[in-house]
Structure formats: C-alpha cells, structure tokens
Amino acid sequence: MASTDMAAASSRPAANSNAIESGHPHSNFWTLTIGSIGVVYGDIGTSPLYALKESVTAATGAQGVTAAAVMGVVSLILWTLIIVVTMKYVVLLLRADNNGEGGTLTLMALAQNAVGKQTPLVVALGMIGAALFFGDAMLTPAISVLSAIEGLKLAAPATEPFVVPVTIVIILGLFAVQSRGTAKVGAYFGPAMLIWFSVLFILGLINIAKAPGILWAINPVYAASFLATNGMIGFTVLGAVFLAVTGAEALYADLGHFGRKPIQLAWVCLVFPALVVNYFGQGALLIDNPAAIENPFYLMAPTWALVPMIVLAGVATIIASQAVITGAYSLTRQAIQLGLLPRMAIRHTSEAQSGQIYMPRINMLILIGVLALVLIFRSSSGLASAYGIAVSGTMVVTAIMAFIVMRRLWNWSLLSASAVIAPLLTIDAIFLASNSMKIHDGGYIPIAIGFVIMVIMITWRRGSAVLFEKTRRAEVPLSTLIESLIRKDRPRVEGTAIFLTGDALYAPTALLHSLKHYKVLHQRNVILTVNSLDIPRVPPDQQVHIEELPGGFLRVRLDFGFYETPNVARVLATCRKLPWKFDIMSTSFFLSRRLLKIGQRTAMPRWQDRLYIFLSSTSARAVEFFHIPTDRSVELGTQVSI
C-alpha cells in the first residue's frame, strides 16, 4: 500500500507571533500599526463617550459632583487601563498566540492542545467566552452609536426626539453594507481613528489646564481611598469604571490580522496616552464645572466644534461597531470549524484577504438584537447597565485559560503562573461581581443572549456525538466493503467518484446507496474526509493526505485550520502534483443528506432533540459549505432516528 501523507499540521509547535511581522517589509509595519488603530481599538476608543459620565454619576448620584469623587473615579479608570489592558492583554496575552492567531476560541484550542482535546473544562470555558462575545457584539453598536448621536441634544435640544430614529437609520445602513465587504471601507478606519485619538488628546490637554490638580489622580492612593471610604457605592462604581476597558478583548482577537508589535506600539504610543489624557480632561472639566456631568465628553469641546465632534464621534462609533460585527463573523466561523455550531453560509468579500467574510444569518441576527436593544433602552445610560457583564465574564474565562496555557504549554511553575494570573484574575472577578449588581437593570440581556448561545452550542455538540454513534452502528468498515467489491468484480464506469464522509474508516452512506441503486463503480473511487484542526491555518503543502487502497480506491483527507473556510474544489486542484491526477470535469461528488427524526429511545431530552433537528435542518448544505461545484454533485438522502 503506497501512501502520500504530509506531516500533520497539528504536530507543529505554535509559532511566535513575531513571525507575523517578520514577513512584512518595514514600511508595511507602519501600515499594520495604523490599521490596528482603527480595527483593534475602535471599541475601546469610543468608551470616553460614556464611561466617565456613567462612573461619576454612579459615584455621586443625587448628591452632586464632588472633586473627591471625580479624582477617585479618574484614578480608578487610569489604573484599570494600566492593569487590565496594558499588563494583562498588551504584555501577557499577546504572547499566547496559536500560530500567530489570537482570540477566545484560539486560546481554547491552545489550552486543548496543552491538556488534551477531550477536557470538558477547557471546552466549556471556550463556549462561555464565545457565547458572551455575541452578547457584546449586539451591545457595542447599540451603545456606541446612541452615545454619539446623543450629542445632538446639546447642539439643538429640539432634536432629542430624533436621537433614536437617527440611531436606527445609521445601524440599518451599517448592517446593510456588510454584504459588500469591509476591505474598501477598512482602508479608512486607521486614518479616521488616528484623527479621533488625536482629537481626544487635544481636548483632554485643553481641559486639564482648567484644573491641573486632576493630574494628582495618577497616584493610585486616590483610587484606593475612594473604594475604602465609599463602601458598597464604591463597589458599584467599579461596574461603570469597567466601561472604560470594554473592547480590550479585541487586542487579542485581532492578533493574527496585525501582529503583536503593531498592536503594542499603537497602544503605547497613541491609544493609551490619548485615552488617559481625555479622561483626565473630562475630570478637570467636572471639577471646574460640575454641571457638565450632563455630557462631559461633548462639553469639553468649544461650542463651534460641537457639530464636527458629533460627526467625528458618529464615524468612530460606526468603526467600533464594524470591528465587533466582523469579529462576530470570524468567531462564528471558528466555532463552526471547531464543531460548536452548525454549518452556515460564508461569503468571501475579498479575493486577497481570506479574513474578509460575510455571514448573512449572523448579520441578520445581530441586527435584530441591536435594534431591539436600542428600542428597549433608548439611551446610552440605559444600555450602560447592560454593558460590561459580558466583557468582564469573557475576561475571567480568558484569565483561567491563560493560566492553563502558562502551566501546561509554557511549562511555568505553579508559583510563577499563580503569581502572574492570580492578581489579574482577582481583578477580573471583582469587576464581574460589580457588573453583576446591574443584572436587574439590564445586565440580564447579555446573560440571556449568552445562555441561548451556550444551549445551542451544547446541543449541537452533544447531538452530533449522539448521531455519530448511532450511524456508526449501521455502518460497514471500508476495508470489509472493498474486499467484498473485489470478489464480486462490479462493473466500472469512466471517471472519478468522490464520497464525502466524516469517518474514513467506514464506508460512506452515499457509497452504499450508490451501489444499491446504480450497481456500478467508477474507475477511481475516493473516500474524502474534511478535517478541522485546532490550529488557525494549515500550510498549503500540508493540507492534502492521500492513501492508496486496493480495488481502485483512494482515502483522501483535507486538513483546514479553524480560521479557514474549507474550499474542497480549490484544494483538490493541488492533487495534480500528487499521485492522484484530479480533473473536475471527470469527477462526481456523492454526498449523504440525512433526514432526522426523534426515535423512541433518545440520549437527550426531547426538547434538545427537537432543537438539534431544527439546527440540522437550517444548517448549510455540504455542497455550499465545502464549495463543491453543484453541477458535479449528487446528494443521496437517508433517514436517521436520534
């Protein structure tokens, strides 16, 4: 038996993310840096629109703004940015890459490789993090666009009734253009956000001059004193302070798009200084004029600059929303490849960038969620109560998985890993607990969204396992079938037949049905499996694995990473360089299509059976998902009880 089998990509050690940068010329490094300013920092960059206002309001309530409260809140925001964003994400987590890629599910895959693929804890953590992200994906466009458009009330109070309608129009337009792709628009993200952060910095400097004493808030004693003297109020304020770091997950999630060094440089040299100076400027304005708590961000600007600021803020919030929407597409594709969600239609919107994708179903679901949130809460202050719990929950999950990676993959000692993660996890847990205080005010929204996504993921994963076991009992070992076919010497027809299956050791259902109905074999018969690995991407020269079997059969396995969309036809074209001379015009694809029904005895509750059957019925057809030419494919149906 001859075989051509490249080394499995999963056996390669994870590449250092510095490799991302090393392949780019020096000039492109600056392009990546500017690009990261728009995509990576769009969400956290729009937090000044509402974070300090909500924090000071929560700290003072009906008592009115006080200098002590402002100093404490500004100090808390500063040190939260330093500890949570700079230390945890920029310094630590950007080093936890999986072949240069980052993100919650990437970290899950990394942890799985470290402790074993069947570890339920790691899978559960990954699902929780992914589920909470979808809640964040709905909240970010709603609160960002609303907070920007609310500036209209300052420029012209009579426009207040139009804030929600204008917000809805902008959101509808944003989601409507998703199908066109973000490549062209994305080229303007970086420069636009560069202007945004520059304006944040300048406005902050101008207002700091009004009350330079705000600079003493650099001292963490002010933050500690505020928490110590305000008891439960101080604890509650932490939930509002956390709004300043929402979007920090994007630093890690977009690692593969820009590389570690451009992201780090953009944060240290521009984003962090601009955010800090702006928050200090808002604090100085409130000390000088407590009445500015109505909207300290916009009131920092001169009267003549108010309308341009509203326009600029609108652009910035659209960019922030765009980043989280495309992030939801990428996360969904990863979840599908990792077997956590059913197949969905994926459209590529760029020939040059594989990451530029559009998912119609996800786009529609997020749009419905965003519009519902805007119509229910109708203000950024109302949404602020719902915002934060999803992100803080994701950060706790990320910290736990990072500890697993540090211990089992990086081989850190228990003492060293604990010394680094324990303080960060404690802070994340405190923020999560503080945000949990807002559950009854709207925090239940992201929890409910996350719960629904979790139920779907658990049902799909469990149902797929049950279906696999049930179909396995009725399947015939491939070797047994081939021996039988050789003995009977079936008639042969010209061409190649490819039978898609999930288990190459057993005869595909489509092959059995083909023999039953057509009673002939093709000259060459290929048993094809498409395998998703726990790595982001598989090099082209390691994607195809071919094994020759007796009787004119081939066993072929195609490996894809969870960041890739499996394009079977394109990859099979590379087989011309291997023993199998693939010719699409003489090839037919045979696929099984299962019709599921609930059996008398089931391994899952009835409601879960019904949900799995529904998810399966709405799943994208294998022909579409694997990019198999429809005019070269034949689908053979079968009925299976679960």
Residue pairs with C-beta under 8 A, 6 or more apart in sequence:
1 547
1 548
1 549
1 550
2 548
2 579
3 546
3 547
3 548
4 545
4 546
4 547
4 578
4 579
5 545
5 546
5 547
6 541
6 542
6 543
6 544
6 545
7 542
8 533
8 542
8 559
9 533
9 535
9 538
9 539
9 542
9 543
9 559
9 561
10 113
10 533
10 534
10 535
12 99
12 535
14 97
14 98
14 99
14 110
14 409
14 535
15 97
15 99
15 100
16 97
16 100
17 94
17 95
17 97
17 100
17 102
17 255
17 259
17 260
18 259
18 260
18 261
19 100
20 100
20 255
20 256
20 258
20 259
20 260
21 29
21 32
21 259
21 260
21 261
21 262
24 32
24 259
29 261
29 262
32 258
32 259
32 262
33 258
33 262
33 265
33 266
34 190
34 191
34 194
34 266
35 186
35 189
35 190
35 257
35 258
35 262
36 190
36 254
36 257
36 258
36 262
36 263
36 266
37 189
37 190
37 193
37 194
37 197
37 266
37 270
37 271
38 186
38 188
38 189
38 190
38 191
38 192
38 193
38 194
38 319
38 323
39 186
39 189
39 190
39 250
39 254
39 257
39 258
39 323
40 250
40 251
40 254
40 258
40 263
40 266
40 323
41 193
41 197
41 247
41 250
41 251
41 266
41 267
41 271
42 189
42 193
42 247
42 250
42 316
42 319
42 320
42 321
42 322
42 323
43 140
43 144
43 246
43 247
43 250
43 320
43 323
43 324
44 85
44 244
44 245
44 246
44 247
44 248
44 250
44 271
44 275
45 193
45 196
45 197
45 200
45 247
45 271
45 274
45 275
45 316
45 320
46 144
46 147
46 148
46 247
46 313
46 316
46 317
46 320
47 243
47 244
47 245
47 246
47 247
47 275
48 200
48 244
48 275
48 278
48 279
48 282
48 297
49 144
49 147
49 148
49 297
49 313
49 317
49 380
50 143
50 147
50 243
50 297
50 380
50 381
50 384
51 77
51 240
51 241
51 243
51 244
51 279
52 73
52 74
52 77
52 244
52 279
52 282
52 283
52 296
52 297
53 282
53 293
53 295
53 296
53 297
53 381
54 240
54 243
54 381
54 384
55 73
55 76
55 77
55 237
55 240
55 241
55 243
55 244
56 65
56 69
56 70
56 73
56 286
56 293
56 296
57 240
57 293
57 381
58 233
58 236
58 237
58 239
58 240
59 69
59 72
59 73
59 226
59 230
59 233
59 234
59 237
59 240
60 66
60 69
60 293
61 233
64 290
65 286
65 290
65 293
66 290
67 287
68 226
69 226
70 214
70 283
70 286
70 287
71 214
71 216
71 217
71 222
71 226
71 283
71 287
72 217
72 222
72 223
72 225
72 226
72 227
72 230
72 234
73 226
73 237
73 241
73 283
74 214
74 217
74 222
74 279
74 280
74 282
74 283
75 217
75 218
75 219
75 220
75 221
75 222
75 223
75 226
76 223
76 226
76 227
76 237
76 238
76 241
77 241
77 244
77 279
78 217
78 218
78 223
78 276
78 279
78 280
79 220
79 223
80 241
80 242
80 244
80 245
81 244
81 245
81 272
81 275
81 276
83 424
83 427
84 245
84 248
84 395
84 424
84 427
84 428
84 431
85 245
85 248
85 251
85 267
85 272
86 267
86 272
87 424
88 248
88 395
88 399
88 424
89 248
89 249
89 251
89 252
90 251
90 263
90 264
90 267
90 268
92 402
92 420
92 424
93 102
93 107
93 251
93 252
93 398
93 402
94 102
94 251
94 252
94 255
94 260
94 263
94 264
95 260
96 102
96 107
96 110
96 252
96 402
96 405
97 106
97 255
97 256
97 260
98 106
98 107
98 109
98 110
98 534
98 535
98 536
99 535
99 536
99 537
99 561
100 255
100 256
100 259
100 536
101 255
101 256
101 536
101 537
101 563
102 252
102 253
102 254
102 255
102 256
103 252
103 253
103 255
103 330
103 331
103 334
104 126
104 129
104 130
104 133
104 249
104 253
104 331
104 394
104 397
104 398
105 126
105 129
105 130
105 331
105 334
105 335
105 338
105 340
105 562
106 256
106 334
106 536
106 562
107 126
107 129
107 252
107 398
107 401
107 402
107 405
108 122
108 123
108 125
108 126
108 129
108 338
108 401
109 126
109 338
109 534
109 535
109 562
110 401
110 405
110 409
110 534
111 119
111 122
111 125
111 126
111 401
111 404
111 405
111 408
111 409
112 119
112 122
112 123
112 534
113 409
113 534
114 404
114 405
114 407
114 408
114 409
115 122
115 404
115 408
117 534
122 401
122 404
123 461
125 397
125 400
125 401
126 338
126 340
126 397
126 401
127 340
127 454
127 457
127 458
128 393
128 397
128 450
128 454
129 393
129 394
129 397
129 398
129 401
130 331
130 334
130 335
130 340
130 453
130 457
131 449
131 450
131 451
131 453
131 454
131 457
132 390
132 391
132 393
132 394
132 397
132 446
132 450
133 249
133 327
133 328
133 331
133 390
133 394
134 328
134 331
134 366
134 449
134 450
134 453
135 390
135 445
135 446
135 447
135 449
135 450
135 453
136 246
136 249
136 324
136 390
136 391
136 394
136 446
137 324
137 325
137 327
137 328
137 366
138 366
138 369
138 370
138 373
138 446
138 449
139 373
139 383
139 386
139 387
139 390
139 445
139 446
140 246
140 247
140 320
140 321
140 324
141 171
141 174
141 317
141 320
141 321
141 324
141 325
141 366
141 370
142 171
142 370
142 373
142 374
142 377
142 383
143 380
143 383
143 384
143 387
144 317
144 320
144 321
145 167
145 170
145 171
145 174
145 314
145 317
145 318
145 321
145 374
146 163
146 164
146 167
146 374
146 379
146 380
146 383
147 313
147 317
147 380
148 310
148 313
148 314
148 316
148 317
149 163
149 166
149 167
149 170
149 310
149 314
150 163
150 295
150 379
150 380
151 295
151 298
151 306
151 309
151 310
151 313
152 159
152 160
152 162
152 163
152 166
152 310
153 159
153 160
153 163
153 295
154 294
154 295
154 298
154 299
154 306
155 306
155 307
155 310
163 379
164 374
164 375
164 378
167 374
168 371
168 374
168 375
170 314
170 318
171 321
171 367
171 370
171 371
171 374
172 367
172 371
174 318
174 321
174 322
174 325
175 325
175 363
175 366
175 367
175 370
177 185
178 325
178 358
178 363
179 347
179 349
179 358
179 360
179 363
180 349
181 349
181 350
181 356
181 358
182 322
182 326
182 349
182 356
183 349
183 350
183 352
183 353
183 356
185 322
186 322
189 319
189 322
189 323
192 315
192 316
192 319
193 316
193 319
194 270
195 312
196 312
196 315
196 316
197 270
197 271
197 274
197 275
198 274
199 309
199 312
200 274
200 275
200 277
200 278
201 273
201 274
201 277
201 278
203 278
203 281
203 300
203 301
204 274
204 276
204 277
204 278
204 279
204 280
204 281
204 282
204 300
205 277
205 281
206 281
206 300
207 281
207 282
207 284
207 285
207 288
207 300
208 214
208 215
208 277
208 280
208 281
208 284
209 284
210 284
210 285
210 287
210 288
211 283
211 284
211 285
211 287
211 288
212 284
213 287
214 280
214 283
214 284
214 287
215 280
216 222
217 280
217 283
226 234
226 237
227 234
227 235
227 238
228 234
230 237
235 433
235 434
235 437
236 434
236 437
237 434
238 430
238 431
238 434
239 388
239 431
239 434
239 435
239 437
239 438
240 384
240 388
242 388
242 391
242 392
242 431
242 434
242 435
243 384
243 387
243 388
244 275
244 279
245 391
246 387
246 388
246 391
247 320
247 391
248 391
248 395
249 391
249 394
249 395
249 398
250 323
250 324
250 327
251 263
251 267
252 398
253 327
253 330
253 331
254 263
254 323
254 327
255 263
256 355
256 536
256 563
257 355
278 300
281 300
282 296
282 297
282 300
285 292
285 296
285 299
285 300
286 292
286 293
286 296
289 299
292 299
298 306
298 309
298 310
301 309
325 363
325 366
328 362
328 366
329 357
329 358
329 359
329 362
329 363
330 355
330 357
330 563
332 341
332 344
332 359
332 362
333 346
333 357
333 359
333 562
333 563
333 565
334 562
334 563
335 341
335 457
336 342
336 343
336 344
337 532
337 560
337 561
337 562
337 563
337 564
337 566
338 532
338 534
338 562
339 460
339 461
339 464
339 532
340 457
340 460
340 461
341 456
341 457
341 460
342 460
342 615
342 616
342 618
342 619
342 620
343 619
343 620
343 622
343 625
344 359
344 361
344 362
344 619
344 620
344 625
345 359
345 360
345 361
345 620
345 624
345 625
346 357
346 358
346 359
346 565
346 625
347 357
347 358
347 359
347 360
348 354
348 356
348 357
348 358
348 565
349 356
349 357
349 358
350 356
354 563
354 564
354 565
355 563
357 565
369 449
373 383
373 386
373 445
376 382
377 383
377 386
377 442
382 442
383 442
385 438
385 441
385 442
385 443
386 438
386 441
386 442
386 443
386 444
386 445
386 446
387 446
388 431
388 435
388 438
388 443
389 432
389 435
389 436
389 438
389 439
389 443
389 446
389 447
390 446
390 447
390 449
390 450
392 428
392 431
392 432
392 435
393 432
393 450
395 428
395 431
395 432
396 425
396 428
396 429
396 432
399 421
399 424
399 425
399 428
400 425
402 421
403 417
403 418
403 421
403 425
406 412
406 416
406 417
406 420
406 421
407 414
407 417
412 420
435 443
436 443
437 443
439 447
455 611
456 611
456 615
459 604
459 608
459 611
459 612
459 615
460 612
460 615
462 604
462 608
462 612
463 604
463 608
463 609
463 612
463 615
463 616
463 642
466 602
466 603
466 604
466 642
467 594
467 596
467 640
467 642
468 502
468 503
470 640
470 641
470 642
471 509
471 640
472 503
472 506
475 503
475 506
475 507
475 509
476 506
476 507
476 512
477 505
477 506
477 507
478 504
478 505
478 506
478 507
478 527
478 549
478 553
478 555
480 507
481 507
481 511
481 512
482 549
482 550
482 551
482 553
483 550
485 515
485 521
485 551
486 550
486 551
490 515
490 519
490 520
490 521
491 519
491 520
491 521
492 520
492 521
492 522
492 523
492 552
493 520
493 521
493 522
493 523
494 522
494 523
494 586
495 522
495 523
495 524
495 586
495 587
495 588
496 522
496 523
496 524
496 525
496 526
496 582
496 583
496 586
496 587
496 588
497 514
497 521
497 522
497 524
497 525
497 526
497 587
497 588
497 590
498 526
498 528
498 556
498 587
498 588
498 589
498 590
499 508
499 510
499 511
499 514
499 525
499 526
499 527
499 528
499 590
499 591
500 508
500 510
500 528
500 529
500 530
500 589
500 590
500 591
500 592
500 622
500 626
500 628
501 508
501 509
501 510
501 527
501 528
501 529
501 592
502 529
503 529
504 527
504 529
504 555
504 557
508 527
508 590
508 592
509 592
509 636
509 638
510 590
510 591
510 592
510 634
510 636
511 525
511 527
511 590
513 592
513 636
513 638
514 590
514 636
515 521
517 636
521 552
522 552
522 588
523 552
524 552
524 553
524 554
524 580
525 551
525 552
525 553
525 554
526 553
526 554
526 555
526 556
526 580
527 549
527 553
527 554
527 555
527 556
528 556
528 557
528 558
528 568
529 556
529 557
529 558
530 557
530 558
530 560
530 566
530 568
530 626
531 557
531 558
531 559
531 560
532 559
532 560
532 561
532 562
532 566
533 559
533 560
533 561
533 562
534 562
535 561
535 562
536 561
536 562
536 563
536 564
537 561
537 563
537 564
538 559
538 560
538 561
538 564
540 571
540 574
542 559
543 558
543 559
543 560
543 571
543 574
544 556
544 557
544 558
544 559
544 571
544 572
544 574
544 575
544 578
545 556
545 557
545 558
545 559
546 554
546 555
546 556
546 575
546 578
546 579
546 580
547 554
547 555
547 556
548 554
548 579
549 555
554 580
556 572
556 575
556 580
558 566
558 568
558 571
558 572
560 566
565 627
566 625
566 626
566 627
567 626
567 627
568 626
568 627
568 628
569 584
569 627
569 628
569 629
570 627
572 582
572 584
573 582
573 584
575 581
575 582
576 582
584 629
584 632
587 632
588 632
588 633
588 634
589 623
589 628
589 629
589 632
589 633
589 634
590 633
590 634
590 636
591 622
591 623
591 628
591 633
591 634
591 635
591 636
592 635
592 636
592 637
592 638
593 621
593 622
593 635
593 636
593 637
593 638
594 616
594 637
594 638
594 639
594 640
595 637
595 638
595 639
595 640
596 612
596 613
596 616
596 617
596 639
596 640
596 641
596 642
597 613
597 639
597 640
597 641
597 642
598 606
598 609
598 610
598 613
598 641
598 642
599 641
599 642
600 641
602 609
602 642
603 642
604 612
604 642
609 642
612 642
613 642
621 635
622 628
623 630
623 633
623 635
